[in-house]
Amino acid sequence: MNAVFIPTGMTPQEYLDWESTQQEKHEYVGGQVYAMTGARLNHNRIALNAVASLRQALRGRPCEVFISDIKLQIDAGAQAVQLFDTWGGILSPTPAQQAEERRVTAEQVSAALRWLVSHNERKRLEGAEQLGAYPTPEAGKALVNSLLKDPSPAVRVAAATSLANFQEPGATAIKGLLSALRDKSGDVRHAALGTLAIYLETLDSDSARHRQITAALGSLAKSPNMDPATRKTLSDLLSKH
């Protein structure tokens, strides 16, 4: 996305008041305003890949990564508003923004929960994928249920993958993922193990959850009832932790 400089010298509040009357998008940096001229398709593809990588790298840290433009006040005092496409920092949304975020989250989770019980496999898949963007307790419970009970392997894979977005996984999520390691679908087993591996990377190694996962994986790695390929993968994973 390109920027065209517009000399103004506005304060942040003056910018916000003025921006609300404009048809075009602008950003505010250090008292100056820049008009945003739009983005090419490749720009959005690159931004999406970058955000996915950044989000994973910053799990468990006091940062958030956003895929689109935002207007937020930075606690550290940075004079920047609507900063291009991504911003990492300690963000302080206004009460109105917090209320709007809660409203949107509730609406999106509610819609995804309805899709999860649809007879249409594609809708259930979309529901499982959408819940990954809203890691609420209700979403986690629904994802575990789909992981263990949905008849479609694709939906079960999506449920396991979405659970990776829960930075503080509960006992139910961990138990469900461990059970999924015995799924008849190799793709589901792989997805469940991938999420458990992410948990091991992001959880404190001294935490009860981390110990719970490593102990359970250790037992499964020795179980003669597990297929040889999964046992080897488990052993390789545990050797890193």
N, C-alpha and C positions, 0 to 999 in steps of 0.2 A: 504494500500500500504506500503510495507516494504522498508527500505533504507539500503544500504551497504556503509559504510564510505570509502572514497578514500582520503587519506591525500595529500593535494596539496598546500594550502596557496595562492590560486589565488585571484586576485582583481576581482571585479564584471565584469569589461570589459573583462579581460582575460578569465573569465568563459564563458561569452556570445560568445566570439570568438571561444573558444574551443568547446563549446556545439553544435555549428552549424555544426561541423564536425563529431559528434557522431551519431551512429545509435540508441543507447539506450537513455532513458530519465534520466536526473540528476537534482538534486536540489542544490542550493548554500546557505549556512548558515554560516555567520561569517567567511568567508574566506575558508571554507571547502566545498568539493563536495561530494554528496552522490548519488550513483546509485539507481534508482528506479526499484524494481524487479517485479512490476505488482500487480494487485489486484484481489481478489476473487469476485464472484457475490454478496455475502452478503455485502461485503464492499461497492460496488456501490449502493446497495439498501439502506443501512443505510445512505450513503452520500447524496443520493437524498432526503430522508426524512428530514435529518438535514438541507439541504440547503433550502428546502421549508419553514421550520419553521423559520430559521434564516432570510430569506428574508422578511417574514411577520413581524417579530419582529423589523427589522431595517428600515422599511419603514419611510421615512421622515428624516432620519439621514444621516450624511456625510460618509456613508459606502456602500460598495457593497459586495455581496456574489457571489462567482463563484463556479460552480460545477466541474470544471476541472483545470488542472495546468495552470499557467500563468507566464509570465515574465514581471514584472513591477517594476519600481523604487518607493520606498516608501518615501514620503516627509519627514517623521519623521526621516529618516536616517537608518532604519533597514537594516542590511546587510543580506537580504534573498531574493533569486530569485527562482522562480518555487517552491513554498512552498507547498508541499503535494497537497491536494485537495481543501481546502478552505482557504481564507484569508480575514479578515475584516480589513480595514484601509483606510486612505486617499490616494488614488492611483493617480499617475501622469503618464498616458500612454504617450509614445513618440508621436510626430506628425505623424510618419508613422503608429503607432498603431491606432491613432485616425482616420486617413484616411481609414485604412483597416476596422475599425469598422463601419464607415459610409457606405462604399461600401457594406459590408455584410448585414447591416441593410436594405439598399435600395433594395438589391436583394431579401432578405427574405420577406420583405413587399410586393414587387411586385408579387412574386410567390403566397403569401397568398391571395392577392387581386384577382388574377386570379381564384384561387380555390373557393373563395366565390361566384362566379357567375356560377360555374359549375352546370350541371344538376345532377351530382352525389352527393348525400347527404353526403357520407363519405368524399369526397374532400372538401365540404363546411365546414364540421366539423373540418377537419384538418386545413383549412384556418383560421377559428375562433380561434382555439387553438394556432396556430403559431403567430397570431398577438398579442396575450397576451405577448409574449416575446419581442416585439418591439413596445413599447407604443408611437408611433409617432402620431401627429395630424391626418395624413391620415388614420392610422390604427384605431384610435378612431372613426372617422367618419364612416368608413366601418363597424365597430363592432356594432355601434348604429343602422345602417341601417339593418344589419342582425338580430339584437335583435328584431326589430319592424316588419320586413317584411318577414323573412325567413319562409317557410311553415313547416320546421321541428322543433319540440320542442327541440330536442337534439342540433341542431345548435344554437337555441336561448339561450339555457342554456349555451353553450360554449361561446357565445358572451358576455353574462352577466358576466360570471366568468372571462373572459379575461380582461374585463374592470376594474377589481379589481387591475390590475397591473399598472394602471395610477395613479401615486402619486399626480398629480395635475389635477383632473378631471375637464373638462370644463362644461359649462352650458348645452351643447347639450347632453353630456354623462349622466349627472344627470337627465335631463328631460326624456331621453330615458329610463333610469332605473326606474324612477317613473311611467312612462307609462306602463312599463312591469309588474308592480305590479297588473295590471288588466288583465294580460294575461290569456287565458283560461286554460293554463297548470299550474298546481300547482308547477311543477318542475321549470318552468321558473320564476314564482313569487318568489319561494324560493331562486333561484340563484340571482335574481335582488336585493332582500332584503339583501342577504348576502354581496353583493358588496357594497350596500349603508351603511351597518353596518361597513364595513371596512373603508369606507370613514369617517364615524363619529368618528372612533377610531383614525385615522391618521391625520385628518385635525385639524387645530387650532379651538378650540371651539368658538373663537371670529371672525372667518373668515366669509366672505359673503357666501361662499359655504356651510359651516357647518350650518349656519342659514337658508339657502335656503332649505337644506335637512330636517332639523328638522321641519320647518314650514310646508313643503309639507306633510311630514309623519304625522304630527299632524292633518292636515285636512283629510287625507285619513283614519286615525284611527277613525274618527267620522262619516265617510261617510256611510250611510245605503246601498250604492251600493257595498261596499266591502264585501267579504265573511267573516263570523264571525271569522274563524281561522286566516285569514290574519290580521283582525283588532286587534285581541288579540296579535298577534306577534308584530305588530307595536307598540302597547301600551307598551308591555314589553321592546321593544328596546328603546323607548323614555324615559322610566323610568330610564334608565341608563345614559341618557344624559341631 
